[in-house]
Amino acid sequence: MTFPIADTYENLTYGFEFEFIGGSDPESLRHFEHAMHHLNVPYQFTGKYGQNEDDAWVLGADGSVGDFDTEKTLGGKFGFELVSPVLTLKDFPVLGKVLDAVKSCLSGYVNDTCGTHVHVGGLSFMRRGDYTGNESFTRGNCAVWLFSKLQPYLWNPLVHINRANNKYCARYEEGSYETDKYLALSSSGFMTHVKHPTMECRLHHGTLDVEEITEWAQVISRFLWFCFHENPCVHLDISESPDRIASSLLSQFHVPETLSKRLLNRIGEHHGE
């Protein structure tokens, strides 16, 4: 049996889960619904926690999100999760407009209780040649292992320090399950019964900044493309400076130079250096 191959990086798909705090009064919710309608994107409000199985943006609740004055029922400040439909690179401009609507209509903001999850799809079909056995699934598990090994040198420095040891985005440990949902990078969504098989990265801090999250999504995609398409063998010299280590890894993952420079500028920003 032969599966189609995602033969260019631009063919990958993305899904986003944005955790944030916002106004949940009827007027704010109507305002946001009207803004989504104006953007001509499908939208559903559920008011409860749940995954997106449809081709629409879904706004629901997230009980893990909140601060001292956050309400547990609709009406005041509320912990939300906004889940995107399946997107491609060409949809990123619309993503920015949706996040603008979150901020303007719902007065959305993030704090340390919030995270942003990125799903990358198309990976189950990214082997060259015939699909045999469980090789693509094995490559997904290999990506989880390699991601965890590189966390101290590349991934953790790019996010807020509170994400590094967060139970909702834990680092993979030898002998545990690569399919654990609460890993920083997980293959839990890479199962055959899932409607849109993906690898999920949960490590990024909460953000409503489209540039920040789409740059993160692209570097995660480059890493996964490397793991699925090439021999995932990485050169790592921990005697070098942190900047040089990160630069070397980004180069090995074929991250474009302009994107690499922007990411390197973030090293230390989230850690008070």
N, C-alpha and C positions, 0 to 999 in steps of 0.2 A: 504494500500500500504506500502511495506517495502523497504527501501533504504539500500544499503550496508553501513557498518559502518567502518570508519577509526579506526581500533581497536588498532593500535600502533602509537605512536608519529612519527615514521619513515615514516609512510604512508602519511604524510602531503605534500602538494605541495607549492611551492614558486614562486613568480615573483618579479623582481627587476626593478626599474627605477633609473638609475644613471644620475644625472645632473652634467655636468662638462664643462670646457672650454678647447678647443683643436684646433690644426691646421686643417684648412679646405681646404688647397691647394690640387690640384689634386694628387700630389705625396704622400702626407700623407694619403689621403683617399684610394689610391690604395694599399699603404703599409699595412693599416689596413685590407682591404678586403683580401689581400693575407694571412695575419696572421690568419684571421678567417677561411679561406679555409684550411690552414695548420692544424688548430685545428679540422677540420672536423665538424664544427657546421654550421647550416643554418644561413645565414646572408642577410639582405637587408639594403640598404641605401636609405632613402627617401628624406633627406634634409629638411623636414618639420615636424611640430608637428603632432603627431597622436599616437593612441594606437595600441598595438600589438594584432592582432586577429589571427595571424598565429603562427606556430611552429618554429619561427626563431628569432634571435637577430635582432632588428631594431634600426638603428641609424638615428635620426632626429634632428630637431631644437627645441630649447626652448627659447622663447623670454624673459622669466623672468630671464635668466642666463646671466651673463656678468659683466665686469668691465670697467674701463675707456678706455681701448684700444681694446675692443672687437668689431669686425665687425658685422654688421647686415646682410651682404651678405657673401656668401661663398668666400673663398680665403685667409683670414687671421685668427686671433683668433676668435673663434665662440662659441656661447653657444649651447651645444649639450645635447640631452637626449638619452641614450642608454637603450632600453627596452628589457628585457630577455624574452625568451619563458617560458613555465611552467617547473620548475625545481623541483628536489627532493634533499634530503640530499646527495645522491651519486653523484650529479652533481656539488657539491660545489668546488671540485678541478678544474674542467673546468672553473667555474666562476672565480677563481683566475687567470687562464691563460688569460681569456678574459680581465680582468682588467689590467693585465700586458701589454697586447697588446695596450690597450687604452693609457697607459703611455708611452710606447716605440714608438709606431707608430704615435700617434696623439699628443704627448707631453701633454697628458691630466693632468689637475690639477683642484682643487676645491677652491672656496672661499665662503664668507658668502652669496652669492646669490644662492648657490647650496644646494640642498637637496637630500636625498636618500629615495625612497619609497619602502616599502616591502609589498607584497601581500601574504596572507596565504590562501591556498585553501584546499578543502576537508571538510571544516567546515559545509557546508550545509547538509552533510551526516553523521555528527558525533553525532547524537542522538542515544540513545540506544532504540531499539524497533521501533514501527511503527511511521511514520510521521503523525502527526495529527495537523490540523490547521496551525497556524503561529508560532509554538513554537520555531523553529530554528531561525526564523527571530527575534523574541522577544529576544532570547538569544544574538543575534548579537547586538541589541540595548542596552541590559544590559551591554555587554562588553564595548561599547562606553562610557556609563555612568560611569562604574567602573574605566575605564582607566583614565578618566578626573579627578575623585576624587583622584586618586593616583599620578597624574602628579607631584605635588610639592615634593613628598616623594621618588619617584623611577625613573620615566621616564625622567623628566627634568634634574636631576643631571647627567644623563648618556649621554647627548648630549650638543652641544655647546649652550651657553647661549642665542644666538640670535634666537634660534628655539623656545624658551619658549613662546614668544608672537608674533609669525610670523603669518601673515594673511593667508598664504598658508598651515598652519598646526595648526589651532586655537584650543583652548580648548573648549570642549563641554559645553554649558550653558543650564541650565534648561529651558525647553520650546522651545528650538530650535530643528532642525531636525538631528537625528542621521545619516541620509543619506546624509548630506551636504558633498560634495566632499572634501572641504578644512578643514576638521577636522584633528586633530593629529591622531586619529583613527576613521575611517569611515566605515559605512556599506553600502556605496553607490554602491559598486561592489557586493553586496550580493543579488541582485535582480534575479528573476527567468528567465528574458530574457537574462541575461549575459551568454556568452559562457562558461567562467570559473569563477563561483561565488567565490569571495574572500572577506576577510576583508583586508582593506588597512591601513597601518600605515605610515604616512607621516612625522613623527616628526624628524627622524634622520637627522643630518647635512650631507652635501656633503662629500663623501668619496670614494676613489678608493682602499681602504685597505680591502682585502677580509676577513681577520680575524675579523676586527672590525664589518663589516656589517653582516657576517654570525652569529657571536655571538649575535648581536642585533636581527636578525631574529629568532634565536632559543629561546631567552627569550620572545619575543613577541608571538611565537607559544605556549610556555608553558603557558603563561597567557591566551591565547584564548582557549587552550585545557581545562584549568581549568574552564573557563566561560561556555563552551559548554558541558562538561562532568560531572561537579560536581555542587553542590550547591554553587554558587559564593558569598560566605559570607566571608569577610576578616576581620581579627583582625588587628586593627591599633591603636597603642598607641603613640600619637604625643609628649608625655612627654619624650620619649626616644631620644637618640642621632640619628642624621641622618643616621649614619652607621648601627646602630642596627635596625632602622626602615626598611631600604632597605634590610638588611640581612633577617629580618623576612618575608618580603613580598616575596622575592625570594624563601625562604624555603616553604612558603604556596603555591607557584605556582610550586613546585616540580622541580625547576631548579637544575640540578646536582651540587654538591659541587664545583667541579673544575671550572665549568663555572661561578658559583656564585662568587667565589673568584676573578676571572679575571674581572668580571663586577664591583665588589665592589672596586677594585683598580682604576677604572675610576671615582668613585665618587669624585667630586671636581676638577678633572683634567681639565675639560672644563670650569671651573668657576674661574680659577686663584687662587684656594685655595692651 
